[in-house]
């Protein structure tokens, strides 16, 4: 089987093509980068509308196939931002109808988890999924990915980006592969008095963000504030991940999502894994963030189990949780 996948949940319009025999054979990504501030969904959706056709053509050409050779069209229908999701869904519906190809609905979060398992070859891991919109500790139990911990308010990536924006460190938020908060923290030291909020298996970052911005406005050293902010944020998410590992007694740990490239977070998780006698691996940076390949891979799994949807019923779901999705393919992955 060969499946094309479309990703359009946030700032990236991605198209990927996955071949069951040859793996990743084509992809294209078009990233929206604002000149200042955060992303405005309507502006991003307009950008997606302009680049969608180009991205599809680039992926098809790179794969050196024709659309007629595809066995299905996969699309992320959620979770994500509504205007952007609608663009991806519209493109996928059009391709499905025009070329008479099955349309496969994909949960964006599940796709992150599946590309993580595929690339690391870890079969039954605990996965920490951290990005601009998600902070989730999950693992597979009885047919679904169960959530063993998550953020109660803002996500880890959102914490870093929002703070950087509010104190004029970004955008851009990533410079030479490093987040601007990390670069600022290199010359900092730990400050006392910041909230470290872990409630059971969940974390909370809103109070941490509020105090950090307040201290910056009061004239405290920005390097120290950045250092403390990221230290507490990464330590708390590592703590709840360790609790999941101890509870499930699983011996594999994966880090995925847009924050997966962070060196300090990787160090903390690696040390935690060693303490728990588990193997640890982050997803390769190229596929840790949003991309079309992860949608294509997950859609291929689904298609093999007969999961598809009528184009006219392919509605987006901005709050589609990963624990609402059945995973019949878990033990038969490629």
N, C-alpha and C positions, 0 to 999 in steps of 0.2 A: 504493500500500500504506500501511496505518496499523498501527503496531506499538506495543504497550505493553511497557515494560521495568521490571524489578524489581531493585533494588540493595540488598543487605543483608550486605555483607562485613565491616563493622567497626562504626562507631558511628552510621551513617545508614541508615534505611529510606527508600529513595527510589523513587518511581514516576514514570516519564516516558512521554509518548506522542509519537511522532514520525510525522509525515505526510510521505510522499515528495514531495508537491506543495507543502505549506505549512510544512514544517519542524516546529519545536517547537510543539505546540498545547496541551499540558497537562503539569503536573507537581506533585508534592507531596513534601516531605521532612520526616521526623521524626527529629530528632537526639537521641541519648542523651548527656546531660552529667552526669558523676558529681559528687557533692557534694564528694568529696575523692579523692585518689589517682588511679590509672588505671582503665580500664574492665574490669569483670569480665564475661566472655562470657555467663555464665548470666543475669546481671541484664539485660544488653543484649538477649538473646534474648527474655526475658520482656516487656520493653518493646516489642520489635518485634511480638510476638504481639498485644499490646494495641492497637497503632496501625496495623497492616497494613491492615485493612479500611477504616479512615478514610482512609488515604493513597490507596488505590485509588479510592475514591469521589471524593475531592477532585480527583484527576487526570482522571478521566472527566468530571466535571462541568465542570471548567475547559476541557476540549477540546470540550465540548458535543456529545458523541457517546454512543452506547450501546456496551456491551461487544460486542454482536453485530456492530458495524461493524468491529471489529478484524480484521486479517489474521493476527495471530500474537501470542504471548506470549513475550517474551525474559526470561531470568533469568541473573544472575551466579552461576555454579556454583563459582567460585574464581578466584584464590586468596583466602584470607581466614580468618576465625575460624569454626570448625565450628558452634557453636550458632547463630550469626547466619545463616550460610549456609543452614542447615537450615530456618529459618523462611521465608526468601525462596523456597527451592525448594519448600516445601510449599504456599505460597500460589500460586506459579506453576503447579504441577501441578494444583491444584484448579481454577484458572481454565481451564486448558487442557482438562481433562476435562469440566467442567461446560458450557462453551460450545463444545466441539469445535473448538478453535483449535490450530494447530501450536505446539509448544513448541520454543523455540530456545535452545540452550546458549551462553552468552556468557562469555568470559574477561574478568574485571574489568580487568586491565591493558590488554588490547587495546582495551577500550571507552574507557579514558582516552586512548589514542593516536588512536582514530578521531574522538572528539569534538574533539580538538585539531586534527586535519587539517581537519575540517569547518568549524569556527568561524574558523580562521585562513586558510583557503583555500590553505594550503601543500600542495603535491601530493606532494613527495618529500623530506621533511625528516629531519634528525637530531633525535631527540626525547630530551630529558632529563626523565625521569619520577621525581619525588621526592615521597614522601608519608610517612605514619607507618609504613608497612610495606614500602615499596619505594624503592630508589635505583638506577635503571637508565638507561644510555645505550643507545639503540637506533635502528636504521633498517632499512628494508625492503631485503632482498637475496634474489633468487631464490625468491620465493613465501612468505617468512616474515619477521617482524620478528626480526632477529638482535641478540643482546646484545653490544655492544662494550665493556661495562664495567658493573660493579655493585658494591654494597657486599659486603664479605666477612663482615660481622657484622650490626650494627644499621643501620637506615635513617636517613636524614637527619632526617625528621620525628620519629622515635622518639628520636633523640639530643637534639633540642631539648626535646621534651615531658618526657622522663625527667629531664633536668638541671633543668628548671624545677620539676618535682614534688619532686625530692630536696632542692632548696635553698629550697623553700617560696615560689616565685614563682607557682605555679599548682597546680591549676586555678582559674579558666579559663586556658587557654593563649593564647587570642587576645583582645585587648582593643582595641576600636575599629579592628579590621582589622590590628593589629600583634601579632606574637608577643611574649610577655612577656620572652623573652630579648633580643629586639631593643630593647625599651623600656629594659631594664636596661643594655644595651650603649651606649646613647646618651651616657652620661657616662664611658665607660671608655676605656682606652688599651691598646695591645698589650703583652703579656707574653712574654718569651722562655722557651724550654724546653718548650713544648707539642709533642707528637708530630704530625708532618705525614706521614700514611701513605698513599702511593700505590704500589701494587704492580702494575706493568705498566699495565693499563687499569682496575684496580679500586681502590677506596678502603676504608679501615677506620676506624671511628669509636669502637670500644670503648675503646681506650687513651686517646683524647682525653676521653671522658666520665669515665673513672676518675680521671684526673689533675685534671680540673676540679672534681669533687666533693671530692677530697682537699684541694685548695688552699682551697676554700671552708671546709672544716672546720678548716683550719689558720689561718683568719682573714684570708686575702688578700682584697683589695677585690673584692666581687662584680661591680661594674661592669666591672672590668678582666678578670675571668675570663670574663664573658659576651661581652665584645668579642672576646677572643682565640678563644674557642670557636667562635663563628659565623664569624669571619674565616677560620680554618683550614678549617673544614668546607666553607664555600662556595668557597674557593679551590681546594681539592683536587677537588671535584666538577666545577668549571669547567675545571680542567686536563685531566681525562680526557675531558670532552666535546669540548674543542678537539682532542684527539688523534684522536677519531673523525671529526670534521669534516675534519681534514687527511688522514686515511687514505682516507676515502670520496670526498673532493672534492665533497661536496654543498654547496649554497649556500643552504639554508634550515635554520633552527634553531628549535625550539619548546620551551618549558618548560611542563610540565603536572604535575598532581598537587596534593595539598593544600598543598605548600610553594611553589607557583608564585606566590603573591601577595607573597612576600618581596621587598622593595625592593632590598636589597643584592645578593641573588642575581641579580635581574634586571639590575642595573647591571653586575655582573661578566660575565654572559653577553652583554649587549649590546656591551660593549667587546671581548670576545673575538670576537664575530661580525664586528664592524667590522674587526678585525685580519685575519680570515680572508676578508674580502670576501664575507660571507654576510649574508642577511637574517635578522633575529631578531624573534620575537614570542612573548609569553606567551599562554596561553589566558585568555580573560576570567575574572575571579575567580569569577563565579557558577558556572562549570562546570569549574573546576580541581579542586575536591574531588569527593567521591563524590556521585553523583546518578543518578536513574533514566533521565534523557534519554540519557546516553551508552550505557546498556544497550539502550534502544529503538532508537537509531540503528544500533548494531552488529548487533543482531538483524535489523533490516531488510535490511542488506547481506547477511547470511547467508541470510535467507529467499529473497532474489532468486537465490541460487545453490543453493537446495534444501537448505540445511543445517538440520536439525531433529533432534529426538530423541523417542523414545517416553517419555511421562511416567514409566513404571515403571523406566526406565533412566537417569533424570536424577539421577545421583549427584553429590554435591559432591566437589570436589578441592581441598583446602586449599593444595596446593603446585603448582598448575597454572601452569607457566611460559609466558610469552608466546611463546617460541621453539618451543613445541610445537604452535602453532596455524597451520594453513594459511590464507593470506589471498588467496583468488582474486579478490576484489573490488577490490584495491588501486588499479588504474588506471581503475576505472569508478565511483568514488565520486560521490556527489551533488554 
